[in-house]
C-alpha cells in the first residue's frame, strides 16, 4: 500500500490538475486499506495497543465500512472485550443486513463462547440463505449439539437401570448421533462413537463397520488422503476394540499399509498371535562395571513365555525366567570401600567387634521368576514372584487397562514390581556383621500413560508414575516420575521410517537410598533428577522376512542428592555409628553420605534385527549400550518365537521380543 500511495502522490504532483480529485481519492483508499492491513499484522503479532491505534485510524476514515467493523470485532475478541465484540457484530448486521460476514462472525462468536442459547436464537431469526452461508461452522455446531444431547442420554443410564429402559435410552442416543452424522458425515470420532454405540445396543460389529466403509469409500474416490488417514485411524481403533477376533483381524488387515499406525500394526500382530499359541524365549546378558559387590552387576536371564488363546479376546500366558546375578567380590581388604557395605563399618572401625562374621566374599545369587497373566480385551491381570531362590522373595503382579479416546491412547497400570538395578535391590543380600538379610526392593504404585500416534508425521508419549518403595530391612521411600517425549517422522514409508525426537525426564525421590549400607536399597534414587535427550530412530523392513532398528540418542542430565545417614531405618544403629565417629573423628568415618549436585552428557546406542524363517519360526538379536557418568551398562540379547499355527503376516517392524518379567 505504501508503494501505491507513493505512486499516486507522484501522479497528483505532475498530472493534469483536472485529475487531482481522482488521485486524492486513490490515496485515501490506499491509505485506508494500508491501515487495516497494519492493524491485522499487529493483531497477528499480539501487539494489541498498536492494532487499536491503526483500527481507529481506519474507523475515522470510514466508520461504517464493513471491513472496519469486522476488524474491530476481531480486535475486541483478542482484547477479551467480548460484550463489545458482540455489539460490533450486531451493529454491522443492523446497518448491512445482507452482509453474511457479520452473521457468520456473530454465530462463530457465540459458538466459541459457549453461548448455545444465543446461537440458537440467531439461527431462528436469520434467513435460509444466511444459514447456508455459515457453511461448515453451522454443520459442526448442529452435529456438536446433537452429540451433546446423546452424551446426556448415555450419562443417564445407570447400572441399576432396567434393561428395557436402558435399551430405549441407547436407541434415543443412536438417533441423535445418526442425525449428527447427516451434518458431519466424515467426522471420524463421531463415526467411532456411533459404531461403538451400535455395538453396545446389540446391533453387532458389522453395522459399525458399515458406517466406516461408507465414509471411506467416498473419500477414497475423491482422493482426500488427509481425511482418509484420520478415518482409517478411527476405524482401526474401533476394529481393535471388537470382541470377535476374526472380524477385527479381517478389518485391520484391509487397512492399507500407509494408514497403519504403530498401534494398529501391533494390534494386528497381537490378533495373529492371539489366534495361535506362541512360545517365545530370550537369552539376555547385561553387564555394568562399577564398584565391586555394590553397583557392578552381570545379569544373565532367560525369559520363557507360552501364550495360549482361549476365545475371542481372552488370552493367558505363563512365564518362567531363570536369573543369575553376579556383583563381584566384597573388597574386605579395602577399608574405604568395605565400610560402606551393610554394617561393615563396625568391623572395620572396631576390629574387636565379636559380631563380625566371615561370610561369603562372593556377591552372587540365582533363582527362577514365575508368572502368569490373563488378558481380556483391554484388561490385563498378572501375578507372579520375584526369583525363587533369591535371598529375598516377593509376590509381584499388576492390573492394567489400555484405552483410546478419539485420536489419543491412554492407560492405567497398578503394579508391584522389583527394582532390578543392583544385586542388593533385586535379590537382597546378607549383612557381613549381623547375618541379617536386607534388600529385595519393590515399587508399589500406579502409572498413567497418554499418547498420540495416528501414523502420520507427529506423535507423542507420556508417563506419570507415583510409587511407594519398600524392601526387607530397607527404609521406605516415595517416588514421583514424569516422563514424556515427542517425535517427528522425517521418513514415513510402508517399509521404512526415520524419526527425530525430544524426550524429557523429571524425577523426585523423597529420600536418596542408593547406597549399600544396612537400610539403604542400592537403587538409583536422586532427590531431584532432570534429563533431556534427542533420539534418532531408523526402523525398516527389507522384505517380508527381515526387519531392523538402529537408534542413537544424546542426552544431558542434572541431579541432586541430599546428605543421607548410613543407617536410615535404624536409629540405634545410626547413633552407635555416630558415637564411634565422635570418639575419634580423625581416624573414624563420619556415618553420613555427602549429598551434592551433578550433571553431564551421555549417549546410547541400540541395534536390533529380526528374521522370519518361515510361518512358524522367527529369530532375532539386539545389542545396546548406554554411556554416562557412573552408568555404563552393556546389553546383548538373542531370541526366538515359535507360532504353533502359521503366521503369514510380514515380519514385525520394528523387531519385537518379550521382556523380562521384572520389567513387565
Buried (B, 14 or more C-beta within 10 A) or exposed (E): BEEBBEBBBEBBEEEEEEEEEBBEEBBBBBBBBBBBBBBBEBBEEEBBEBBBBBBBBBBEBBEEBBEBBBBBBBBBBBBEEBEBBBEBBEBBBEEBEEBBBBBBBBBBBBBEBEBBEBBEEBBEEBEEEBBEBBEEBBBBBBBBBBBEBBBEBBEEBEEEEEEEEBBBBBEBBBBBBBBBBEBBBBBBBBBBBBBBBBBBBEBEBEBBBEBBEEBBEBBEEEEBEEBBBBBBBBBBBBBBBBBBBEBBBEBBEEBEEEBBBBBBBBBBBBBBBBBBBBBBBBBBBBBBEBBBBBBBBBBBBBBBBBBBBEEBBBBBBBBBBBBBBBBBBBBBEEBEBBBBBBBBBBBBBBEEBEEBEEBEEEBBBBBBBBBEBBBBBBEBBBBBBBBEBBBBBBEBBBBBEBEBEBBBBBBEBEBBBBBBBBBBBBBBBBBBBBEEBBBBBBBBBBBBBBBBBBBBEEBBBBBBBEBBBBBBBBBBBEBBBBBBBBBBBEEBEEBBBBBEBBBBBBBBBBBBBBBBBBBBBBBBBBBBBBBBBBBBBBBBBEEEBBBBBBBBBEBBBBBBBEEBBBBBBBEEBBEBBBEBBEEEEEEBBEBBBEEEEEEBEBEBEBBBBBBBEEEBEBBBBBBBBBBBEEBBBBBBBBBBBBBBBEBEBBBBBBBBBBEBBBEB
